[in-house]
């Protein structure tokens, strides 16, 4: 089995509507697409046997564009949905920093300890995302699968695959339209199968494009 937060996975495109610069979470949004190059790269240069996506439209639309090259149906997996930021969703970041100053500082310095008001902690996100991965692994042994998801989901999956805990959340970069490739293989040094890294935060398809500074949150 290979995939990109599983053989191939790609973080959904950046969008520049009213939610830009805010905790997005489960909010749906119209978006300006910056994924054409990534879509062409994965869609044409990579054999994909199945495609799964977060049910949020900003992820699903990109998954459909890629899957179209392979005549694949895109299936929703609710456990791939973005981190629930709860009461932070829809609030401008500058307001979050004032209204939730202590919690925001905790989020910046110890993200693994934060549970957003009426939202979820990273531990819950990691558990459900890994459950989604395991479900797909069981359905598609020895195949390459596309998982289309979100920055926070990718971060906790990557951490899990390489043996890091959620305190390393901010150490894992995920640019807009980043591609991550992992392979699940038998490991003679261990019992069972192990995830091996092929690439993390792959953005070569964006070379030559004008991009702003990296923004993580």
C-alpha positions as CSV (number, residue, x, y, z in Angstrom):
1,X,0.0,0.0,0.0
2,X,1.3,3.4,-0.8
3,X,-0.3,6.8,-0.4
4,X,0.5,10.5,0.4
5,X,-0.6,11.2,3.9
6,X,-1.0,7.7,2.7
7,X,0.9,6.9,-0.9
8,X,-0.2,10.3,-2.1
9,X,-2.1,12.9,-0.2
10,X,-2.4,16.6,-1.0
11,X,-3.5,19.4,1.3
12,X,-6.5,21.2,-0.1
13,X,-6.0,24.5,-2.0
14,X,-5.6,27.8,-0.3
15,X,-8.8,29.9,-0.5
16,X,-9.1,33.6,-0.4
17,X,-12.6,34.4,0.6
18,X,-14.0,35.7,3.9
19,X,-12.3,32.9,5.9
20,X,-8.7,33.6,4.8
21,X,-6.6,34.1,7.9
22,X,-9.2,32.6,10.3
23,X,-9.5,29.2,11.9
24,X,-11.5,27.4,9.2
25,X,-12.3,24.0,10.6
26,X,-15.7,22.8,9.4
27,X,-16.6,26.1,7.7
28,X,-17.3,25.7,4.0
29,X,-16.0,28.4,1.7
30,X,-15.8,29.5,-1.9
31,X,-12.2,29.4,-2.9
32,X,-9.7,30.7,-5.5
33,X,-7.9,27.6,-6.7
34,X,-4.1,27.4,-6.7
35,X,-4.1,23.6,-7.4
36,X,-4.0,23.3,-11.2
37,X,-0.3,22.3,-11.3
38,X,-0.6,19.9,-8.4
39,X,-3.7,18.4,-10.0
40,X,-1.9,17.9,-13.3
41,X,1.2,16.4,-11.5
42,X,-0.8,13.9,-9.4
43,X,-3.5,13.3,-12.0
44,X,-1.2,12.5,-14.9
45,X,2.1,11.4,-13.4
46,X,0.9,9.1,-10.6
47,X,-1.1,5.9,-10.9
48,X,-3.9,6.1,-8.4
49,X,-6.3,3.2,-7.6
50,X,-8.7,4.9,-5.3
51,X,-9.5,8.4,-4.0
52,X,-10.9,9.6,-0.7
53,X,-11.5,13.0,0.6
54,X,-12.6,15.1,3.6
55,X,-16.3,15.9,3.0
56,X,-15.5,19.7,3.1
57,X,-15.9,21.2,-0.4
58,X,-12.5,22.9,-0.4
59,X,-10.9,19.4,-0.2
60,X,-13.5,17.5,-2.3
61,X,-13.3,19.8,-5.3
62,X,-9.6,19.2,-5.6
63,X,-9.9,15.5,-5.2
64,X,-12.5,15.3,-7.9
65,X,-10.2,17.3,-10.3
66,X,-7.4,14.8,-9.7
67,X,-9.6,11.7,-9.8
68,X,-11.1,12.7,-13.1
69,X,-7.7,11.8,-14.7
70,X,-8.1,8.3,-13.5
71,X,-11.9,7.8,-14.0
72,X,-12.2,7.3,-10.3
73,X,-15.2,8.1,-8.0
74,X,-14.2,10.2,-5.0
75,X,-15.5,8.9,-1.7
76,X,-16.0,11.0,1.4
77,X,-14.5,10.0,4.7
78,X,-15.8,12.0,7.6
79,X,-12.8,11.2,9.7
80,X,-10.6,13.2,7.3
81,X,-12.5,16.4,8.0
82,X,-10.5,19.4,9.3
83,X,-9.7,19.9,13.0
84,X,-12.7,21.4,14.8
85,X,-11.7,24.7,16.2
86,X,-15.1,25.1,17.9
87,X,-15.9,28.6,18.9
88,X,-12.8,29.9,17.1
89,X,-14.2,29.1,13.7
90,X,-15.2,32.2,11.7
91,X,-13.5,34.6,14.1
92,X,-10.7,36.7,12.6
93,X,-7.3,35.6,14.0
94,X,-6.6,39.0,15.5
95,X,-9.8,38.7,17.6
96,X,-8.9,35.2,18.7
97,X,-5.6,36.4,20.0
98,X,-7.4,39.0,22.2
99,X,-10.5,37.1,23.2
100,X,-8.7,33.8,23.9
101,X,-5.2,35.2,24.7
102,X,-4.2,32.6,27.2
103,X,-5.5,29.7,25.1
104,X,-3.9,31.0,22.0
105,X,-0.6,31.3,23.7
106,X,-1.0,27.7,24.8
107,X,-1.9,26.7,21.2
108,X,1.3,28.3,20.0
109,X,3.5,26.8,22.7
110,X,1.9,23.5,23.6
111,X,-0.6,22.6,20.9
112,X,-1.1,19.0,22.1
113,X,-2.6,20.3,25.4
114,X,-5.3,22.5,23.8
115,X,-9.0,21.6,23.5
116,X,-10.8,24.3,21.6
117,X,-14.0,25.5,23.2
118,X,-16.8,23.3,21.7
119,X,-14.1,21.9,19.5
120,X,-11.6,19.0,19.7
121,X,-8.0,18.4,20.8
122,X,-5.3,17.1,18.5
123,X,-5.4,13.7,20.2
124,X,-9.0,13.2,19.0
125,X,-8.1,14.4,15.5
126,X,-5.2,12.0,15.3
127,X,-7.3,9.1,16.5
128,X,-10.0,9.6,13.9
129,X,-7.6,10.4,11.1
130,X,-5.6,7.2,11.8
131,X,-8.9,5.2,11.9
132,X,-9.7,6.6,8.4
133,X,-6.2,5.5,7.2
134,X,-6.7,2.0,8.6
135,X,-10.1,1.7,6.9
136,X,-8.5,2.6,3.6
137,X,-5.6,0.3,4.1
138,X,-8.0,-2.6,4.7
139,X,-10.0,-1.8,1.5
140,X,-7.0,-1.3,-0.8
141,X,-4.1,-3.6,0.0
142,X,-1.0,-3.1,-2.2
143,X,-2.6,-0.1,-4.0
144,X,-1.9,3.6,-4.3
145,X,-4.6,5.8,-2.8
146,X,-5.2,9.5,-2.8
147,X,-6.2,11.1,0.5
148,X,-7.3,14.7,0.2
149,X,-7.4,16.4,3.5
150,X,-6.3,19.5,5.5
151,X,-3.1,20.9,7.0
152,X,-3.9,19.9,10.6
153,X,-4.9,16.4,9.6
154,X,-1.8,16.0,7.5
155,X,0.4,17.1,10.4
156,X,-1.0,14.6,12.9
157,X,-0.9,11.8,10.4
158,X,2.7,12.6,9.4
159,X,3.7,12.7,13.1
160,X,2.1,9.4,13.7
161,X,3.7,7.8,10.6
162,X,7.2,8.8,11.7
163,X,6.8,8.2,15.4
164,X,6.4,11.7,16.8
165,X,3.8,12.9,19.3
166,X,1.4,15.8,18.8
167,X,3.8,18.2,20.7
168,X,5.7,18.3,17.4
169,X,2.7,19.8,15.5
170,X,4.4,23.1,14.6
171,X,7.6,21.4,13.5
172,X,5.8,19.8,10.5
173,X,5.3,22.2,7.6
174,X,2.5,21.8,5.1
175,X,2.4,24.4,2.4
176,X,-0.6,25.1,0.2
177,X,-1.1,22.1,-2.1
178,X,1.7,20.2,-0.5
179,X,2.0,16.6,-1.5
180,X,3.1,13.9,0.9
181,X,4.0,10.3,-0.1
182,X,4.2,7.4,2.2
183,X,4.6,3.7,1.6
184,X,3.3,0.9,3.9
185,X,5.7,-2.0,3.6
186,X,6.7,-5.2,5.5
187,X,9.6,-4.5,7.8
188,X,11.9,-7.4,8.5
189,X,13.3,-5.6,11.5
190,X,9.9,-5.3,13.1
191,X,6.7,-7.2,13.4
192,X,4.2,-6.2,10.8
193,X,4.2,-3.3,8.4
194,X,5.8,0.2,8.7
195,X,5.2,3.5,7.1
196,X,8.2,4.7,5.1
197,X,8.6,8.3,3.9
198,X,8.9,9.0,0.2
199,X,8.3,12.8,0.4
200,X,6.9,15.3,2.8
201,X,5.6,18.8,1.9
202,X,6.4,18.3,-1.8
203,X,5.8,21.6,-3.6
204,X,8.0,21.4,-6.7
205,X,4.9,21.8,-8.9
206,X,4.7,25.4,-7.6
207,X,8.2,26.3,-8.7
208,X,8.1,29.6,-10.6
209,X,4.8,30.7,-9.1
210,X,4.7,33.8,-7.0
211,X,3.8,32.8,-3.4
212,X,3.6,34.7,-0.2
213,X,5.4,33.9,3.0
214,X,4.6,30.6,4.6
215,X,1.7,30.9,7.1
216,X,0.9,28.0,9.3
217,X,-2.2,29.2,11.1
